[in-house]
Amino acid sequence: MAAPADPRRPWGCRLGSVSRLNDPAAVAREYATETGLAARRALYESIDGEDMKEVLAQTVLALAPDSILEVGPGGGELGQRLVEAGVADYRAVDISPRMVQLVRARGLSAEVADVQSLPFADGRFDCVVAAWMLYHLPDLDRGLAEMTRVLRPGGSLVAVTNSERHLSELWSLVDEQRWELPFSAENGEAALARHFGAVSARRVEAWLTLADAEAARDYMSASPSRGHLAARMPALAGPLRVGSRTCLFVATKR
Ligand SMILES: C[S@@+](CC[C@H](N)C(=O)[O-])C[C@H]1O[C@@H](n2cnc3c(N)ncnc32)[C@H](O)[C@@H]1O
């Protein structure tokens, strides 16, 4: 008889190696330039299905916040979209000076800071956005406590992350182990519940296409923690369809 599905792991992943995505030296190296981030983002140009970036923007705008802090904004694409949609008070912090430079080049307010020690007063923001960045924190609880502190009571953290089975059709070709993310679709709700009142989760799945083995190898090479596996990529008979499995959380401050 098949084992019952674990509700915390709806995609049925098996845990194995723990990622080193939250090693500060590796994070600093990875985001010293935008090269790796841009190479990984390019895969999403082939998206077939719901686009989490769009779900994220719509979710934040539906909350109608007057003030937003985005932590770990990368190149600032979301910030620009939010400001163009009418958000007047948008601030961003990123630990990478290069990312801050890119956000400022869009005319947005950004400064270098660690989300684990935010340079803002208690209750300063209606909304905090953390997209694909919480798995980089060496001390997740310290970061979540800081984000809670700078939110007003009733304000919301909107966080996006990947499932431990994100792109599993690709990674299973080179590695038998599943990957345990420090903040994932599977473990994120429990982490947020330690700091917030209500927490909701919305899973979003879509399909992406890698044209051939070379494209797959290039994508793997751009991974900050698993790039070394690219050398194991086998030949492919044709394009490879891979599942993007992500989750958006909305967590409300009591
Ligand atoms: C995977 S990128 C995500 C970028 C963007 N949010 C997106 O969705 O494309 C992670 C970002 O988080 C930033 N970051 C990592 N650790 C951080 C920390 N402790 N405090 C602030 N930013 C951090 C990185 O420099 C990078 O810009």
The ligand as an SDF file (V2000), in Angstrom:
LIG
                    3D

 27 29  0  0  0  0  0  0  0  0999 V2000
   17.7640   34.9290   -5.6730 C   0  0  0  0  0  0  0  0  0  0  0  0
   18.0290   36.6510   -5.5570 S   0  0  0  0  0  0  0  0  0  0  0  0
   16.3440   37.2040   -5.6910 C   0  0  0  0  0  0  0  0  0  0  0  0
   16.2400   38.5470   -6.3160 C   0  0  0  0  0  0  0  0  0  0  0  0
   14.8100   39.0640   -6.5430 C   0  0  0  0  0  0  0  0  0  0  0  0
   14.0500   39.1240   -5.3070 N   0  0  0  0  0  0  0  0  0  0  0  0
   14.0980   38.2070   -7.5620 C   0  0  0  0  0  0  0  0  0  0  0  0
   13.0100   37.7260   -7.2430 O   0  0  0  0  0  0  0  0  0  0  0  0
   14.6070   38.0690   -8.6800 O   0  0  0  0  0  0  0  0  0  0  0  0
   18.3960   36.9010   -3.8310 C   0  0  0  0  0  0  0  0  0  0  0  0
   18.6720   38.3520   -3.4400 C   0  0  0  0  0  0  0  0  0  0  0  0
   18.7350   38.4520   -1.9930 O   0  0  0  0  0  0  0  0  0  0  0  0
   19.8810   39.2200   -1.6250 C   0  0  0  0  0  0  0  0  0  0  0  0
   20.2660   38.8220   -0.2630 N   0  0  0  0  0  0  0  0  0  0  0  0
   20.8030   37.6470    0.1280 C   0  0  0  0  0  0  0  0  0  0  0  0
   21.0070   37.6310    1.4520 N   0  0  0  0  0  0  0  0  0  0  0  0
   20.5790   38.8430    1.9360 C   0  0  0  0  0  0  0  0  0  0  0  0
   20.5160   39.4200    3.2310 C   0  0  0  0  0  0  0  0  0  0  0  0
   20.9420   38.7670    4.3190 N   0  0  0  0  0  0  0  0  0  0  0  0
   19.9950   40.6580    3.3590 N   0  0  0  0  0  0  0  0  0  0  0  0
   19.5750   41.3500    2.2570 C   0  0  0  0  0  0  0  0  0  0  0  0
   19.6150   40.8480    1.0050 N   0  0  0  0  0  0  0  0  0  0  0  0
   20.1080   39.6010    0.8410 C   0  0  0  0  0  0  0  0  0  0  0  0
   20.8850   38.9010   -2.7230 C   0  0  0  0  0  0  0  0  0  0  0  0
   21.9440   39.8430   -2.7880 O   0  0  0  0  0  0  0  0  0  0  0  0
   19.9930   38.8900   -3.9730 C   0  0  0  0  0  0  0  0  0  0  0  0
   19.7870   40.1880   -4.4930 O   0  0  0  0  0  0  0  0  0  0  0  0
  1  2  1  0
  2  3  1  0
  2 10  1  0
  3  4  1  0
  4  5  1  0
  5  6  1  0
  5  7  1  0
  7  8  2  0
  7  9  1  0
 10 11  1  0
 11 12  1  0
 11 26  1  0
 12 13  1  0
 13 14  1  0
 13 24  1  0
 14 15  1  0
 14 23  1  0
 15 16  2  0
 16 17  1  0
 17 18  1  0
 17 23  2  0
 18 19  1  0
 18 20  2  0
 20 21  1  0
 21 22  2  0
 22 23  1  0
 24 25  1  0
 24 26  1  0
 26 27  1  0
M  CHG  2   2   1   9  -1
M  END
$$$$
